[in-house]
């Protein structure tokens, strides 16, 4: 049975089974976001769509959890600053992702963006000035082969279009994962997840005013339906509860779950848009999944010796005293 409780501050505390189930559901919602982003951008520009999605999601969750957020802000004076940092990184991720979806297929964007799961341990190795482990280097080799396969088009190797934006999204997503892990450990994860969406929405609307000529309300029913699904499912649920799930499971386990993201996104792209995998794309997907498994596979547990019995402990104590006395 899944055990979900609340701590003295009103935060969610869950066991590992509940956290894994929550993380799997979050990944499913993140996968579906690619499809509905494509629908929304048939009428809206990228930053207009992101502004509506994240601003409305923050307002909705803020209205439901107003007291919880107010208490979290009063107890942690740095919460707004932390949320602003995550919101900026999220703005960079989603902006690059939306630009990539304008010209690249869903399965290509999904696989390239999730290279961040391999970049995270590489960035940490550089930060702490230590050589990456062999499994990380091996996984990076497979991933590089996969990127090459996915980005080879009719005119050869190119990163000028959506593929280049997807790789930029992967870079920012790696920084976002590291920052979320650090900040969620010392903050109210639920409030952090909601406030970051508010900052993200404001930045998106500002970018729409400066770069896209203004903010316009969508007129098509399909656009509103796509935004509504993204607001309620992908943002209110996905981005709010991902930091909550990450509090209870390890980074390796989180990486294994996130590696499934491009598979679901690719299946949805095939079913909805009729995207077909060519032999090169299939080979690239296999290489990337192999590399992600190498990078994120949990280390083998080292079995500790069983605790000695009281009689054995007493005998060991006498033996130690005898050795000391004879020296």
N, C-alpha and C positions, 0 to 999 in steps of 0.2 A: 504494500500500500504506500502511495506517495505521501510523504510527510511534509506539509507546508505550514509554517508557523510565522508569527510576527515577533520581532524583537521589541525592546522597550521603547524604541524610537518610532515604531510603526512600520519599519522596513520588513521586507520579506526574507525569511530564512527557510531554506528548503534543503532536503537531502539530495544526494547526487542523482538518484533516479529521477526525481522531479525536475532537477536542473537540466538533465540530459533531454528529457521529454520536451521541456520548454525551449531548449536550444534547437531541437529538431523542428519544432513548429515555427520558430523564428526564421530558420533557414528556408523553409517552404514559402513563407510570406515574402522573403527577400527575393527568391527566385521568380515569383510571379510579378514582381514590380517591373521587371524588364518589359514584359508584354504590355502592361497598362501604360508605361511611359511612352511606348511607341504609339498607342492610341491617342494619348493626350497631346503628343507633338504633331498630330495631324492638323490641329487647329492652333495650339499655343506654341510659343517659342520655349526653349528649354528653361530659362530662368523664370518665366511667367508660370510655367507648370510647377516648378519646384517651390516658388513662393506661395502659391495657393495651397499646395500639398502640405508643406511643413508649418506654415503659419496657422492654418485651420486646425491641424492636428495638435499643435501646442495649445491653442485656445480651448479646444475641446477637452483635452486631458487636464489643462489647468483649471477649468471650471469644475471638473469632477473631483480633482485632488487639490483644491485650493489650500485647505488647511494644512495638508501634509507638506506642500511646497513652501508655504509661509513659515512653518516650523523649521523645516530644513534650512531655509535661508537665514533664519535668526540664529540657529545653532552653528552654522558654518559660514563665516563671513566671506570665505574664498569660493563658495559654491558658484556664484555668478561668474567669477573670473574663469573657473574651470569649465563651466558650461559654454562660455564664449569661445574658449580655445577649441573645444570639441565641435562646437557649431561651425567654426571657421574651417576645420579640417573636413567636416561633413559637407560643407559648401563646395570645397575643392573636389571632393570625391564625386559628388552627385553632378556637379557641373561638367566634369570631364566625362562621366558616364553618359549623360544626356547627349552631349556632343558626339560621342562615339556611336550612339544608337541611331543617329541621323543618317549615317552612311555605312555602318557595319551591321552584320547580322547578329541576332541575339546570342547565338551559341559562341561566336567569336568574342564578343564583348564579355560574356560571362566567364569564359575560360581565362582570358587575358587579365581581367580585373582581379580574379582570385589568385593570381600569382603573388599577391600580397602575403599569402600564408607562408610562402617560402622566403619572402623578403624580410619578414619579421625577425626570424632567428639570425639572418645575415646582418641586419641593422644592429641587433643587440650585441652580436659578436664585435662589430666595429666600435660600438659605444663603449663596451667594457675592454676593448683592446685585447681580444683573445681570438685565436684561430677557431673557425667554425668546426664542428664535429664532422667526421667523415660522412655520416649519413646525410648531413645538410649539404655538403659539397656534391655528393652523388645525386641527391635530389635536385639541386640547382642545375646540374648537367642535363638531366632528363627534361627539366622545365625549359631550358634554353632551346633544346631540340624541338620541343612542342611549340614554343613561340615562333621559331623559324618556320615550322610547318603551317601554322595558322596564318601567318602573315605573308606567305608566298602566293601572290595572285597571278593573273594572266601575264602581267608585265614583269614578274619577278618579285624579289623581296622589297617590300615598301612599308613604311610606317607613316605615310603622309596623310592618310585618311582616318577613319574611325579607329583603326588599330592603334595608332599613336596615342589618341585620346584615352583609349582603354588602358594602355600601359601607364599613362600618367595617373589614371584613377587607381591603379594597383599600387603605385608609389605612395599616394596620399592615404590609401586604405591601410597600408602597412603602418604608417605613422599614427593613424587613428586607432588601430588595434592596440598598439603599444601605449598610447596616451590613455585610452579607455581603461586598460588594465591597471595602470598606475593610479589614475584619479578615482576610479570606482572603489578601490580598496580603502580609500580614506574619506569617502563622501557618501551621501545618500544616493544610491544608484538610481532609484526610481525618479527622484527629483532631477538628478543630473541628466537622465535620458529625456525628460520632458523639456527642460530648459534649453538643452542643446538644439532641439528642433525649433524653438522660438528664434534663437539667434540665427540659425540656418535660414529660416523663412525671411527674416528681415534683410539678410545679406542678399538673398535671391531677388527680392523685390527691388532692392537698390541696384543690383546688376541689370535687372530688366529695364529700369528707368534710364540708366546710363547707356547700355549697350543695345537694347532692343526696342527703343522708341516709346516705352510706356507700358502700362498695365491695362489689359483689356479682359473683361469678363467673357468666358466662353459662351457660345450660343448653341452648340450641338449637344444633344442629350448624351451621346457616347462619350464626349469629353468629360461631362460632369459625372457620369457613371464611373469612368476610369479614375477620376480624381477621388471620388467617394470611396472606392475600394482601396486606393493607395493611402488615403487619410486614415480610414478606420482600421484596416488590416495591416498594411505594410509599415505605416508610421506609428500610429497610436499603440499598436501591439508590438510590432517588430523592433522599432528603435527604442521604445520605452523599456522593454523587458530584456533586451539583449544584455545590457550591463548587469541586470539582476541575475540572469543565468550564469554569467561569467564569474560571479562571486563564489559560486559553489562548485565549479568544475575547473580543471587545470587547463593551461594554455594548449597543451598537446591534444587534449580531448576536444577543446573548442575548434582547433585546427582540423581535426578529423571530420567534425560535423560540417564545417564551412567548406571543406573540399567537395562535398556533395552538391553544393549550390550550382555549379555550372552544368551538372548532369540534369537536374530538374529544369533549369532554364532552357537548356538545349531541347529537351523533350517538348516543353511548352512552345518553343519557337517552331518546332517541326509541326506540331498539331495545329497551331493557330495561323502561322504565316506560311506554312508549307516549306520551311527551310530544309534543304537537303544537305547532308554531310557527304562531301566528296572523299575519295581515298586519302588525300593529303590532310584534310581536316580531321578525319577519324584518327589518323596516325598522330597528329598533333595533340588531340584530346587524350589519347592513350598515354603519350609521353608526359603530358602535364599531370594527369592523375597519378601516374607512377611516381613522378617527382614529389607531388604533394604527400603521398603516402610515406615516401622515404623521409621527408622533412618532419612530418607531424606524428609519425608512429611512436607511441609511448615507449620509453626505455624499459628494458626488462628489469623486473623487480629483483633486487638482491635479497635472497632469503636470509633472515637473521637467525642465529641459533636459538633454539628454544631456551626459555629461562630455566636455569638449573633449579633442582629441588632444594628445600631448606637444608637437608642433610649434606648434599653436594656442596652448597655454599659454605657450610660450616667447615667441611673438610678442606676446601680451597683456602679458607681463612687461616686454618691451622698450618697448612703447607706454606703459605706466604710468610707467616710469622717465623716458622722454622728456618726458611731461607734467609730472612733478615738477621736472625740470631746467629746464624753460622758465618755470616760475612764479617 
